[in-house]
Amino acid sequence: MKAIIVDIAKCNGCFNCQIACKDEHVDNEWPPYTKSQPDTGHFWMHLAEIERGRYPKVKIAYIPKPCMQCQEPDCMKVAKDGAVYKRKDGIVIIDPEKSKGQKEIVEACPYGCIYWNNELEIPQKCTFCAHLLDRGWKEPRCVEACPTGALIFGEHDELKGSIADKKTEIMHPEYGLKPSVYYVGLPKRFVAGSVLFGDINECAENVSIILKGQGDEQTAKTDNYGDFEFEGLPSDKEYTVKIEHGDYAPLAFDVQTKSNVYLGNIILKRK
């Protein structure tokens, strides 16, 4: 079974994967797997830009999003006359002939990875470049074009070690579709702030920061700019942030991760 691992930290948003997909599929038909991709409106490899936080603490992540090649695809469940099928290697294919007029196939995908071709009246999506794999290619065009190694393609069994070692996760596990695209470092909530020594009006370096909540405790030290950050936190949880330094009065803040939290400039007062 084919699979892809996407390392978010390595993706710099160059859009090479998206461009390579367009180059391969626009004005090109690859029967029996797909007809030509339209010039506009379709992103079979979609590069989503995620902005988190608020000024001056803003973080950007880029998330490549092809078809998830689900092991239990909803699109196949709603398709009529075998219009959607799964190959032996796990790649899900929408038959461009049998699927004509079946717009419900588009609506069935909770990931939003299937697009409607208005001109041809067919649903279309990423095929993992099945036509190239059939010719002996080792990877799809998007993976080949990635200059940073953010995309890793291969047999699921061969990637098992990497999937375990890199603590991968799937997008929206609550859907229960068992996708074959795995992610490392999907953006989550963060709590951050900047600490200052109030009496000397300087950045507070090496101050102890303690994050408590959800039965867990994390610690950090402010850097030479007085900044600290706790990344990878779950949504909609409550935490307490404690700030401690031997010569200054301690402070504590209660925070909720309904959104990313930036506490701004925190002024310490000398004891």
N, C-alpha and C positions, 0 to 999 in steps of 0.2 A: 504494500500500500504506500502510495506516494504521500509525502508530507513536506511542509515548509516550517522552518523556525525563523521568526522575525525578532531580531535584537533591536529594540527601540533605541537604546543608548548609542548604537552605531549609525542610526539613520540621521543624515544631516539635511534631509529635505531637498536633495538635488533634483528630484523628479525623473531621474534616469529610468527607473522601473516603469513609470507611467508612460513615458515617451517611447520606450522600447516596445511596450504593449501596443501602442498606437501604430508604430512603424510596422509591426508584424501583422496586424489585423485590419487596419483601415485600407480599403481598396483591395483587400486580399480575401479570397474564399478558401477555406480549408475543409472540403468535404471529406468524410460525412459529418464532421464535427461542428462546423459553424460557417455561416455566411459572413460577408464583410461587415466590419464594425463601422457604424456611422462616424463621420468626421467629428461631430460634437455631441455632447450629452451623455456619452457612454464612458465609463471609467472602469474597465474590467480589472485593472490594477489601480485602485484609488488610493491616493496619498493624502490622508486627512491631517490637517494641522490643528493641534490642540493647544490652546493658550490657557495657562493656569496662573492664579494669583492676581495681584494688583501692584501697580507702581509703588515703590521701585522694585518690588520682588515679583517679577514676571518670568515664568518658565514656559518654553515652547517645546513640544514634542511632536514628532511626525510619525504617523502610524500607517504603514503600508497595509492595504486591505484588499486582497484578491477574493475570489470565491473561496469559502471555507472548506469546500469539498467534504461536506458532512458525511459521516458514516450512516446516519439515519436522516437523510434530507427531507424536509417538508415539501420542497418543490417536486420531488419524485412522487410523493403521496397524492398530490392533487392533480398531477398530469394524467391526461387521457391517452389511451392507445400507445402506451410506452414512449411518450414524447420525451420523458426524462429517464435516463438509465445510468447505471454505474458500471464502469469498466472493472476488469479484474484487478487493476492496480489502484482502485478506489476513486479514480477521477470521475466526477459526475458530469455527464454530457446532456445538453439539451438538443435533441434532434431538430435541425433547422427546417425539416420538411413536415414532420409529424406535429410540431408545436405551433404551427400557424394558427393564429387566432386565440391561442390559449393565454390570455393575459393574467389569468389566475395564478400562473406559474410565477410571475413577477411578484405578485402580492403575497405569495406564500413564504418568501424568504425573509425571515426576521432580521437578517443582517443587512438587507438592502443591497445585495450584491448582484441582483439580476435586473437587467434593463430591458425596456420595451423598444423595439425598432418599429417606429411608426410607419415607415415606408414599406417594409417587408411584412409587417404585422406578426412579428415573432419575438419571443423572449430570447435574450442573449446574455452571456456571461463569460468569465475566465474559464479556460479549459486546461490550465496548467501547460498550455502549448502542447497538447496531446499529439498533434500532427508532427511536431519536431521530435518528441520522445519516440514516436514510432519509427523515425528515421535514424535513431541512434544517439540523439542529443542527450546529454546528461542532466540538463536543467532547462527550465523555461527561459524565454528571453529576458523577463524582468530580473531573474536571479543572475543571469549572465551579465546584465548591464549594471548591476549594483557595484559601485567602486569601493565601498567601505566594508563589504562583507556582512551587511545587516541581514541579508537573506540567505538562508541555508536550505538547500533542497536535497532530498534523497528518499530512500526507502525508510518507512517508519521504523522497522526493526533495526536498521543501521543507525538511525538517529536516536534510538532509545537512551543511550548513554548521555548524549548531549541534552536531551529533554530533561533527564533527571538531574544532571550536574548543574544546569543553568537555571533550575527552578522555574521551568516554563509554566505558563498557564494558558487557558483558552479564553477567547472573548465570549462573554455572556454564557457561562456554563449553565445558567438557569434555563436556557432554551432546551437543553437535553439532547442536542443534535450530534454530539461527538465530532466536532470539526477536526480536520487534519492540518490546520494552520495553528501553530503554537507561538506564543509571544513571551519574550523576556523583557521585563520592565515596563509593563503597561502603566500609564500614568495613574496615580492614586492621589490621595490628599497629602498635603504637607502643612507643617506648622513651623513658622520661622519668625525671626525678629532680629533687632539690632540693639546692642547694649552699649551704654555710655557711662563713664564715670562723671557724675554730675559736678563734683567739686573742681575737677580740672578740665572738664569739657573735652575729654578724649575718648577714643574708641576703647572699649573695655575688652582687652584680650585675656584669654585663658580663664574666663568665668565659667563656673559649673552650671549647666542647664540640665534639669531633670524633668522628664516627661512621664507622668503616671496615668494609668487608666487601662481599663479592659483586662485587669489582672496582670498587667505588664509594666515594666519600668525600663526606660531608655535614658542614657546619659550622653551628654555632648559637652564640648568646650567651645567657647566663642573663638573665632579666628582673629587675626590681627586687625580686622576691620570691625570687630565686635559682633559679627554676624553668627547666627546659629540656624540650624535647620534639621527637622525630623521629616524624612520622606517615606513614602510607601505606606501611609496610614489608611485604614478603612474609612468609608464614608459614614456620616451620621453617628459618630461616637463622641463621648465626652472624655476630656483629659484635663489634667492639671499640669501647668508648666511652672516649675520652681526655679528661681534664679538665685544662686548663692555665691558669695565671695567673702572671704574672711574679714576684710576691712569695711565691708558695706552691709547695710541692712538688707536682709533677704526680701524677695518679692515672689508673689504667686499669682497666677492667672488661670481662670477656668475657661476652657475653649471647647467648641464643638466643631466637628469636621463635616458640617453640612456643606461647607465649601472650604477652599484652601484658606488657611489662616496666616495673615502677616500681622504681627503685633506692633509693628512700627518701631520707633525709637523708644527704648526703655531706659529711663534715667535711674541710676543707682545713687543712693545718698550714703555718705560716709557715716559710720556709726558714731 
